[in-house]
Amino acid sequence: MIERTFNTPLGTVYCKLNSNFTFVELMNSGNYKNGIYERFKTLAHDIELIEFKVKNPFYNGETITDSKCWIWRIEKVKEISENLEIKASISDFPQNCEFDFASGENLDAFEITNDEWKLHIGTEDGFALNHRAENNDWFPKRLTNKKNGWQEITELNESSIRTKIPELKIGEKIHLQYLTAFDKQNVETINTWVAVDEHKSELEKWIGIK
């Protein structure tokens, strides 16, 4: 439905949104201070897709070779049952690659490495999403999971992240982010992992979202 790609030395990263309907219309596009946006309309939702690179060097002074990141901001605007899903994945990777899970506090992520390069893809974990729901911060407060404090909308696999958008009510909004960073292989630094482990508020500040 809507798909963006990022070519890296370890393969092609895809970030795409799928729906059970095919209708999508580009409404407008423009620029933030450190990013670009496109605004779409589907049968039931208004969607803003923001594409940007992480701040480089970042807060601890380290650098990376390159990054590509996407934020999806989705608002339900019509009383139509539309099933949305976002998937971030990688394909066309070299045969000598190794995959591993690389999650941490507030982060769901996986890594891909070979002798020359390393790459991380990450998103907020269920605890971070639920914390935003508790604060009605671009995640509906009514969806707060009080039983275990965890949102179970994201499935982390060895080479992909899949998020099923919960059924929203009209006027409800959700923010989901998918960050990718790669650099030369260096076992003495976790710079690409740090690059994808960013809080929503810090990303908004960097991009220039008000």
N, C-alpha and C positions, 0 to 999 in steps of 0.2 A: 504493500500500500504506500508507505513512505519509507525510503531506504537511503542510508548514507554509508560511505565506505572510507577506509583509511588504509593506504598501502604502506606496509612496513617490511623490514628485512626478514621478518618471521611469518609473513603471510598477510592476507587481507582481512582487516577487521570490518565487520558489518554491524550496523545498528539500525534496526528496522521496526516499524510499527505495523501490526496486522490487525484486521477487523473481519468480522463475519459479513460485512458489506463491502462493496467495491467503491462506493462514492467517496471522493475526496477532492477538494477544491483549494487551490492556493489563493489566499485572500490578499496578502501583501508580504513584503520583506523589507529588511533594513539592517541597521548597524547599532550595536552597543559600543561602549568604549573599547572593550576587548572581546568582541564576539559579533556574530551575525545571527539574525533571526529570520524565520519564515513562519507565517501564520496560516494555518489550514482550517478548513471546515469539513467535518464529516456529517453523517446523517444526524448524529446525536451530540457531537462534541465540537468545541473550539480547541485547537491545538497550536501551541507555540513550540517550535523546535529551535533551540539555540545551539549553535556550534562555536567552539572556542578552543584555545590552547591553554594549558595550565601556566601559571606565572612561572617564569624561568629566568634566573634561578629562583628557587622557592625559599620558604622562611628560614631554613637551616643553612642556606648558602650553596646547597648542591644544585647541580644542573642535570638536564637530560638531553638526549639528542633531539627528540620530537614528541609531540603528543597530539591527540585529537579527542575532543570530549563533546558529549551531547547532553543537553537537558531537555526533557519533555515536560511541558506544563499544559495540563489537560483540564478542561472545564466542561461539565455536562450542561448542555443548553436546551435539549429537547427530550421529551418523555418518550424516548424510543430505546428499546433494549439493544444496545450495541456492545459486543464483546471485543475489547481491545487487549492486545498483548504486545509487549516490547521484548525484543531479543537482541542481545549483543553477543557476537560470536566471532570466531576466526577460522579461515579456511586457506587452502593453498599454502600450507606451511611446509618447510623443508623436512625431509625424512629424518634428519638427525635431531629433531626437537624433542624436548621433554616437557611434559605438562605437570602442574601441581596446583593444589589449592593453596591460597595465600590470604585467607581471611584474617581479620583482626578485630579489635574493638570498634564497633560501629561500621565495619566494612566486610562486604562479601566480595572476594576477588579470586582470580586464578592467574597463574604465571606461565609463561612459555619461555624456554631458554634453549640455547645451544652453545657451542664453544665461543661464539663471537658476540651474540646478542642476548638481551633479556627484555621481556615485555610483560606488563601487567594490565589487566582489565578489571575495573572494580565499580561497585555501586554501594549505596547505603544498605546495611543489613537490617534485619527485622526489628532489632531493638531501636535503631535510629529512626526507622519509619514510625514505630509505635510511639516513640517520644514526641515526634512531630504531631502525631494524631492527638496525643494528650494536650498539646498546646495549640491545636487547630492551626498548625503551621503548614499550609499546603498539603494537608492530609486530613480528611474529615474527622472531627472529634468523635462523632457517633461510631466510628469504626475502631476506636481504641480497644485493644485487646486486654481486658482486665484480668483474664485468667492466667496468662503466662507472660504478659508484657512483651509480646513478640508478634510482628506481622508476618504471616506466612504466605505472602503473595509472590515471593521471589524464589526461584529454583536455581541453585548454583550447580553447574556441571563442570566436567574437566576442561571443556573448551567453549562454554557458553554460559550466559546468564539469561534467564527467561523470567519475565515479570507479567503476571496476569493482573490487569487493572481491575480493581473491585468495582462492583456496580455502584455508580454514583447517583445521587439525587440532583435535580436541577439546581445549579448554582454552586455545587461542590467542586472543589479543585484538588488536583494532585500534582506534585512535582516529583520527577524521577530522573536520576542522573547516572551517566555511564561514562567513565573516564578511562582513557588508554594512554600509556606512556611507554616509550622504549629507549634503550641506551646500550652502549657497548657493555659487554659482560665484565663484571667486576664484583668478585665475591666479598669485597670489603665495604660495599655500600648497598643500601636498600633504597636508593633514590627513586627508582621507578615505582616501588610500592608506596613510598611516601607521597609521590606525585598524585596517585589515584585515591589517597585517603584524605579527602577534603570534605569539610562540612558545607552544607547548603549555604549558610549565611556568608561564609568566606568566599565561596564561588560567586555569589551574587555581588558581593562587594568588588571582587576583581573584575567581573564582566561589566559592571556598571548598571545592574538591574535595580530599579527603585520600587 
